Amino acid sequence: MKYTFLSIFLIILMASCASDKNKSNSKSYSSIKEYIQSKESATTSETFPFAFLKETTLPSFSAINEDKGFSFQKVIGNYAYMVNNEKFKVLKYNLQSEQSTETFSFPEVSSILSAKPSSCVVLNENQFLWHNDSTILLICNSLGQIENSIQLPLVFNNKNFQISSNPKSAIQFESQSKTLVFPIQCAEDYNSKDEYTLPKFASYNLKTSKTEFIPISLPLNYSDEFYLPLLYDAATCMEGQTFYALFPLSSEVYSYDLLSKQLSKISIQIPVNLTDAQTLTQPTDPRQIMEIVHKCSHLSGFSVIKGIFYIQQTGAFSDNLESKKFTDNSLLCSYNSSGSLIWGGQMPIQTFDNKIFNLTNASNSALNFTSYYALKSEKGDERYLSSFNPEF
């Protein structure tokens, strides 16, 4: 009887310790800086679980100078593709020689879409998709010729929708099934409460010409009366036949299988608290927009490689927008397919010293980051493309 009691006592004690350990592991921090300081070992190069592949200087960006008005979009092989949406041009940039090799122009597209701001998606080396806030998709070749003009039948529950040219939700392309997944928005008046039921994405199969609506709507933790693209529109990515979406102020990853048509939600164990979306009020001027974005703790970058989620979190600046040259307000985390935290920390200081870095996408099983110096006097307005290989 004595030993039975002792055994039960030990089991209870072990369970209690395990419970305390779980509580410790699941602790939430109020700021990125607080979390980084508590996990100092995770910021060193010795414990950084990503192999540095290369860093390349990208063409400088200038909205005024047409030759420098290109923004990075994706990497294909040894080339980076840069897009100038206003001039309807795409730049092909050799990452080894750090030289521009070709510039593709699309005058036919310009004559059709110039009435509204337009966007280009590089599908592959010889296919470029242009669109704007309409129901038209234009697929062009590298000669600038329109090969396929698609008029999408975007009607859902008797409401007309259109493609949404938001900066966060990039159009995804699954090359094997030739399926496009793109963000959409309702083009008619509707009750704000409908935001929680209206689809945010649709797919189009280039082989079958079939359009389908994806059942991903605004998360319930968002206010239906608040809209700010950087904090509202979901980041997206594709791996195999699975489409992923992640809203900046939500800790749930949406996973949609294009073959089975099954949607699942994965709760991720974010170590640093996100700003409560319900507390935000609609900004009325540009200054308020920047203050809200900088002060909000939000998810700003998202990629998936081999089922592992890579998520960048930024924000939570002080009321005076102070930081240690911005480097203490950015966090990179990795999560497994169940949403459990694998690793969280900063980029190695020797690689991103005094730089602001942004997780853009993944290619060739590597993560791509664009970065620039927080203090422009150090290196002018130069931008960089860095690639890292996860070592999980």
Number of C-alpha atoms within 10 A of each C-alpha: 6 6 8 9 10 11 12 11 12 12 12 12 12 12 12 12 12 12 12 12 12 11 11 10 12 14 15 15 16 15 21 24 20 13 19 21 13 12 14 12 13 19 18 16 16 9 13 19 18 17 13 16 11 13 18 17 16 23 22 16 17 13 12 8 10 13 14 13 19 24 19 21 17 20 22 14 11 10 20 20 24 24 23 21 19 17 17 21 20 26 22 19 22 19 20 11 11 14 14 17 11 13 15 16 18 20 15 15 20 17 9 12 19 16 9 12 12 20 22 24 21 23 19 16 13 12 18 22 20 23 22 21 19 20 17 18 16 21 23 22 17 17 12 20 17 19 12 13 13 14 11 17 15 21 14 13 6 7 13 15 23 21 24 24 21 18 12 19 23 20 24 21 25 18 13 8 15 12 21 17 25 21 23 24 21 19 16 9 8 11 7 11 11 12 20 17 13 22 20 25 21 21 20 20 16 15 9 10 10 12 18 16 18 22 16 20 15 20 18 13 13 21 21 17 12 17 15 14 14 18 22 19 22 29 22 25 23 21 17 13 16 19 21 23 23 25 25 28 24 24 21 19 22 21 19 21 16 19 9 9 11 12 16 12 17 14 14 19 20 24 19 22 18 23 18 15 20 14 9 16 13 13 15 8 8 9 9 12 14 12 15 20 18 19 18 22 26 27 26 25 22 28 27 25 19 10 13 18 23 23 20 24 23 27 25 27 22 12 9 8 12 12 14 10 14 19 20 22 24 25 24 20 19 24 20 16 16 14 19 17 18 14 16 23 25 23 21 17 13 9 12 16 14 19 21 19 22 21 21 19 23 23 16 12 13 20 23 23 19 22 21 21 21 18 14 11 8 10 11 11 15 15 20 18 21 22 23 18 19 17 8 9
